[in-house]
């Protein structure tokens, strides 16, 4: 590596680190150093042309259209009352378990995540409904918020998932296969949270009582009310699997389904549509800006041969796949404490994917492992978004919520080891469905 390339790499890596430490928006913290690095490597005219080309190439993907539509579908479902119907169904399912309202929070987050794919939206919707009820039943408000924060990232794993769409873009893997690969890890995430809540209930005898004993007719009525929302999963995912439409087209179907369902049930006020569309546009704009600047970042990394150097360095250190995967897990966990999932995937996938594929790790399995890592980042201090959202809707300060999140965090770290070293958990379903190459 010549001197100019070394300077460009130092500017790139150092600039990103300084920008994040200064609290700059992640797109700016990634974009400015990337532009400076490409200017060092090329002439000004060449840097401007190449930078523009990289931004366009990174954004010019039909699959990326799925992101704004899935975000919009989540907003329509949240505003249209679908969240409350799923929470009622979750209460019927988990109502007989110890600490039933806390268990309901876990189940409701998993179901709402499955129809919206947005963990932050799930935490907001579920927490708004259940936090006041849990406070009234004598739950520690900080613990209630911690349960909500810990359970909500399951929506990033259970399909549909915008995070998997981003990973698919960077890795060139099948979106359908990735969606199915997220089912096992997503269910594992929810089960771990249920176990931690059950262990908590053992220390609080007053929470062991059964809070809900619905009769069969009552349970059936709740199920029928929630059935249209659950059917959306069947329509969206089933349509992809049988080849009726692509993952991108399924996002459009999700929007149409959510909109029509809200109109039929008269739960979606038309005056709310502009606000829903505006919020979806803001989220999409942030994601697309990140993807665009990641194109420049990827060019600089490739120009400097950083992925090849990392591969050679790690394989030169050891060829033990277990040790290398543990190293990657630790790096991703540390990155997740200061970065959102999307930029982390955009930065680290081109670096680590060549390493693991050289060791025979399937890219689909690695995607599930990576997204599970990023989910942990969403609940880890200092910038875990779900922590802030859960604390806000729970009406508590962030500090006690952080204190309560650690049992969930360490238990889910154990789950990360399972996802990482038991590939069958991720690949069995896409393999059965014939989605694996």
N, C-alpha and C positions, 0 to 999 in steps of 0.2 A: 504494500500500500504506500503510495507516494505521499509527500508532505501535504500537498493541497487536499488530497482525499482525507487524510488524518484530521486536518483543520476543519473540514466540512463535517466530519462525523462528530468531532468534539462540539462544534457549534450546534449541531442537530440534537445530540443527546443532552448536552448541558443546557441548551435553550429550553427544551421540553421540561426538564427537571426544574429549572428556575421558574418557568412560567406557571407550572402547577403549584410550586411552593408559594408563589406570589398570589395565588388564588385567581389567576386569569381564567376566563372561559377555556375549556379544554380545546375547543376548535382553534382558538387563538394561540394557545400554548403549543399546539402541534403545528399550526400553519406557519407562523412567523419563522421559527427555526428551520422549518423545511424549505421555505422560500430562500432564506439566507444561505442555507447549505447548497441549494441548487445554483444560486448565484456564484458561490465560490467555485463550484465544479465547472460551470459553464460561463460563457460571456453573458452580459446583460440581455442582449437580444435573444440568445439561445435559451437563457433561463426563463424569460417571459413566455416564449413560444412553447417550450417544453412543459412549463408549469401549467399553462392553459390546457394543453393537450392532456396532461395527466389528470387534471380535475375533470375534464369532459369524459375521458375514458373511464374513470372510476365511477362516475355518476350515470354513464350511459348503459344502464342495464335494465332490461324489462322486469327482472325479478324484484328490483327495488321498488316498483310500483306497489308491491304488496304492503310495504311499511305504512304509507299514509292511509291506505284503506283499512288495514287492521287497527291502526290508531283511531281512525274515525269510527269504526265499528265498536271499539271499546267505549268511546265517548257516548255513542248512541245507546248502548246497553246500560251504561251507568246512569244516564239521565232518564232513560225510559223505564226504570223500575225493575229491570231484570235482576239487578244485584239483590234487591230485597226478597224476591221470590227464591233465588238460590240460597240466601241465608236462611229462609224459612225451611227449605228442604234440608239444609245442613243441620239445622236444629233437630229435625226429625231423625236424621241419621245418627247424630252424635249425642242426642239428648239423654240417652241412658248410660253414657260413660261418666266416670268420675270427672269432676270439674267440667261439667257438660258445656257450659258457655264458652270456656276456653277451647275445648275440643271442637265446638261448633265454629269458632274463629278459624281453626286450622282447615277444617273441611270446606268451609265457605270460601276461603282464599284459594284453595285448590280448584274448586269448581268455577269460581269467577275468573281465575287465571286461565282456565281451560277455554273459556269463551271469549276472553278479551286479549290474553297474551301480555298484559301490562301489570307488572307487580306493584308499581306505585299507585295506579288507579285502583287495584284490588285492595291495597292497604287502606286507602281513603274511603272506599265504599263500605267495606266490611267494618272498619273501625268506627265510622260514623254511626252505624246501626247498633253494633254490639257493645261498644265501650260504655255507654251510659247504663245499659242493662247489667254489665259485669260489675260496675261500680255499685249499683244498687244491691246486687247479690253479695257484696262483701269482698270482692276480689281486690287485691292490691292494684291500684290504677297503673303503676309502673309495670307490674307483671302483665296486665292486660295489654298494654301497648307493646311490650316485648313479644308476647305471643303473636300479635298481629304483624309486627315487623318481621319476625322469624318465619312465619308461614307464608307471607305474601310472595316471596320470590319463586315459589313453586310454579307460578304462572309463566316465568321465563323458560321453564323446562317443558311443561305440559303444552302440547301444540294447541293452537298456532303460536309461534314465538318469533317476534321480530329479531331477537338476538341470534337465533339460528339462521335467519335470513341473511344477516350481516356476515356471519361466519361462512355461509354458503358462497357469498359473493367473493370473499377473500380466498377461500380454499378451493373453489371450483367443485364442490361436492353437491349432491342432490338435496334440494330442500325437502322433498317428501321423505327421503331416508332420514334426514336429520330430525324432522318432526317426529317420526316414529321412534327414533333413538332417544328422544327426550322423555318418553312416557315412563320407562322404568325408573330413571333417576328422579323424575318429578314425583312419582308415587313414593319412592324411598324418602324423599325430602319431607313429604307430608307425614309419613309413618314415623319418622324420627321426631318430628315436632309433637305428634300425638303421644309418643312414649315419654318425652320430657315433661309434657303437661301432666301425664298420669303419675309420674314420679313426684312432681310438685304437689299433686292432690294428696299423696300419702302423708305429707307433712301438714296438711290443712284438712282435718277431719270434717269441718263444716262444709267443705266443697265436694265431699264424696257422695252426698245425697243426689238422687236422680232429680234433675230439674224439670224434665219434660217426659211425660208418659202419654203420648197421643194415642187415641184409639185408632183402630184400623181405618175407619171412614175418614177421620181427620188427616191421617198420614196420606191416604190416597188422594184427598183433595189438594193437599200441599204439593204432592208429586205431580198431579195433573196441571196445576198452575205453573210449576217450574218446567214442565215437559217441553214447551216450545223453545225455551232457552237451551235446554240440553240437546234438543234435536238439531240446533245449529252446529254443534260439534259433529254430529253424524253427517250433516249435509256438507260442511266445509271439508272435513278430513276424509270422509267417505268419497266425496267427489274427486279428490286428489288421487286417492288410492286406486279407484276403478278407472281413472283416466278420463273422466268426464270433463274436467278442467284442470288447468295448472294451478300451482300454489298462488301465483299472482292473481289469476282469475277468481280463485276461491276467496281472496280478500274482498273483491268487488261483491261477490255473492254474500259475504258476511255483512257488508254494509247494507245491501238491499234487504236482506233478511231482518236485520236489526231494525231498520227503518219501518218496514211493513209491519213487523211485530209490534213496535211501539204505537203505530197508528191503529192497528186492530184492537189492541188492549187499551187504547186511549190513555197511555201513560207517558207519551212523548209529546210535550207541548211544542208547537211549531215555532213559537217565539224563542225557544232555546236553541234552534238549529244554527243560527249565525255564530253563537258563542261556542258551540261544539265544533263547528268547522274551523273557526279561528284558532281554537286550542290545538286541534289536530294539525293545522298548518304550522303552528309554532314548533310543535314537537318534530314534525317532518323536516322543517327548515334546519333545526339543530342537527338532526341525524344526517341530512344530506350534506351539510357543510363539513361535518366530520368525515364523511366518506370522500368528499371531494379533496380535502387537504390530505387525506390518507393516501391519495394517488401520488401526490408529490413526495410524501414520506416514503412510500414504497419504492419510488424511482430512486431516491437517494440511497436507500438501503441496498437496493439491487446494484446500483452503480458502484457502491463501496464494497460490495460482496460481503455485507454483514451476515446475511443468513448462512452463506457458505462457511464463513469464519466461525460462527457460533457452532455450526454442525461439526466442523473439524475440531474445534476446541473441546466440545463436550465429548465427542467420540474419542478424542485423544486422551481425555481425562479418564474415561471409563466407557466400556461398551455394554455395561450392565443396564438393561432397560429399566429395572426397578429403581436404581439410583438416579438415573437421568429423569425419570418421571417424577420422582420425589423432589428433585431440584427444580424442575419446571413448576410443580405445584406450589412450592414455597415462593418462587418468584411471582407467580400469578396471584397468590394470596396477598403478598406484600403490595403488589400493584393495585389490587382491588381495594385496598384501604384508602387510596388517594385518587382512584380513577373510576369513572363510570364504565359499565360493561362494553358499550360500543367502541369507544376509543381504545380500550385495552385489547379488544379482539382485533381491531384494525392494526394495532402496532405489533402485537406479539404473535399473531398467527403466521405471518410471513417468516418470522424468525425461528419459531419452534417447530412448525409443521414439517419442514425438511428434516429436522433432527429425528423426530419420532417416526416418520415414515421410513427413514433409513434403518431404523431398528425393527421395522415390521409392524408398527402400531397402525391400526386402521384409522384413516382420517375422520370417519364418522364417529368412532369411539372417542378419538381425541377431541372432537367438537363437543360431545356430551360432557367430557371431563372439563373442558375449558369453560363451558357455560355454567356448570356446577360451581366452578371456582368463582366466576363472576357473580353468581348469586350470593355466595358468601360475602363478597365485597359489598353487596348492597345492604348488608346488615352489620358491617364492621365499622367501627369508628376509624378515622374522624369524619368521613363524608358519606357514610352509608345513607343513601336517600330514603330508604324505607324506615330507618330509625327516626328521621326528622318528621316524616309524614305520620307515622304511627303515634309519635309523641304529640304532635299538633292535634290530630283528631281525637286523641285520648285525653287531652287537656292536662298534660303533665310536662314537667321539664325533661330535657333530654338526658341529663346526668343519671337520674335513677333508672331510666329505661336502659341505658348502657350497662348499668350494674346488673340488670336482670337478663340481659341478652346473652351473657357468656355461657350459661349451661346449654342453650340452643346452639350457639356458635361452635363449641367444642364437640358436641354430639354430631353436628353436621359436618365438621372436619373429619370425623370418623367415617361418615357417609361418603365423603369425598374419596377416601382411600378405597372404599368398596367400589365406587364408580370407576376409579382409576385402574384398579387391579382385578376387577371382575368384568372384563369386556362384554361378556354375555348379557349383562344387565342392560347394556345400551344397544347391542347389535342384534339381539335375538328376534325382536319384533320386525325390524326392517328386513332381516334375513328371511323370516317366515313369509313376509309379504312380497318377497322377490325384488326388493328395492336396493339391495346391496350389489355392487359391481362384481 
